[in-house]
Amino acid sequence: MVSMHPQKAVEILTAELPKRSGAVLEKRFGLGKTGKRQTLEAIGKGYGITRERVRQIERDSIIRIKKSAAYKDVMPVFFVFEEYITQKGGIVAEDQLVRQFDTDGKSQNHIVFLLTLAPAIDHKPENDELASRWITNTEKMTAVENALNAVHADIEQSTSLLSRDELVSKVQNHMEAHNVSADSDELDRYIGISKCIGENCFGQWGHASSSLVRPRGVRDMAYLVFQREGKPLHFLSVANLIRDLVAERSVHAQTVHNELIKDSRFVLVGRGMYGLREWGYEPGTVRDIIMRMLRKDSLTKEEIVDKVLDKRQVKANTILINLQNKKFFKKLSDGRYTAVA
């Protein structure tokens, strides 16, 4: 652990600065009591100076700190950070570093400020795909970024989700392809750096932009439930299962029923029972399904019953009654049935 409290280390480093310089750093990094960070523009307005002048004061203050005797006094703190990052594979997400060293829950900004000053630690800022991270191995970071980008492309194109083990295996394969050697703990940390890899409420993994990972309403939640259960469900059961997942939200059964009716991914397969179209279920009445079958080929009574039961949860007798409708179906001399043109 750090031999000196982060807030104490920051106090020592900024003590020798001119009053305004210290105040600018405090506002810029959120080192004050409120912990609120201010923009260059906001600080400039407060002092009646330009954004560029604020930037210059910040830059000059950091240079001055690094040349001070106090900087050497705080060096053991920097060494602890550097050693931790190196032991963790040379790359650690900022939030993980904060969790590790912010023992009182009040020093997050102070830790980030100290990392900024550390001589052997580099920073890669947050972007659309990766979280803010601190590194001691720049070459490895580049390879890890390339590997993660390849993982992102893979899972973005995929329509299926992964188990945790499958995800780790995929990440490991891409790391190896980019000459990155990583143990299981390092792979977990690399996954944690990614903003594009997400986990849904069932512990399944995929691209964070996917509705299978971040469902955008009752329809998507229902689809996840069907995928999880792997079988047709009554809309009341779907509503109950969604409530189990989002206990903080009110989910009405009729709302779920309405969404199942409106979304083409779901097919009515019985009284109040729905299944997924991708499972082979077809919309329409039993008669509609028989018509589609017989327009392709003539079938025996037994074949028709078997095929309809694959697509509908109905009684065999219901199918046979529909088949007797001579307006739509005709029995051939060989006992097979065909559709009336």
Secondary structure as UniProt FT lines:
FT   HELIX           6..14
FT   TURN            15..16
FT   HELIX           19..29
FT   HELIX           40..47
FT   HELIX           51..67
FT   HELIX           69..73
FT   HELIX           75..87
FT   TURN            88..89
FT   STRAND          91..93
FT   HELIX           94..101
FT   TURN            103..104
FT   HELIX           108..117
FT   TURN            119..120
FT   STRAND          122..124
FT   STRAND          133..135
FT   HELIX           138..157
FT   HELIX           164..177
FT   TURN            178..179
FT   HELIX           184..193
FT   STRAND          197..199
FT   TURN            201..202
FT   STRAND          205..207
FT   TURN            208..209
FT   TURN            211..213
FT   HELIX           218..229
FT   STRAND          233..234
FT   HELIX           235..245
FT   TURN            247..248
FT   HELIX           253..262
FT   TURN            264..265
FT   STRAND          266..270
FT   TURN            271..272
FT   STRAND          273..276
FT   HELIX           277..279
FT   HELIX           286..296
FT   HELIX           301..311
FT   HELIX           316..323
FT   TURN            326..328
FT   STRAND          329..331
FT   TURN            333..334
FT   STRAND          337..339
//
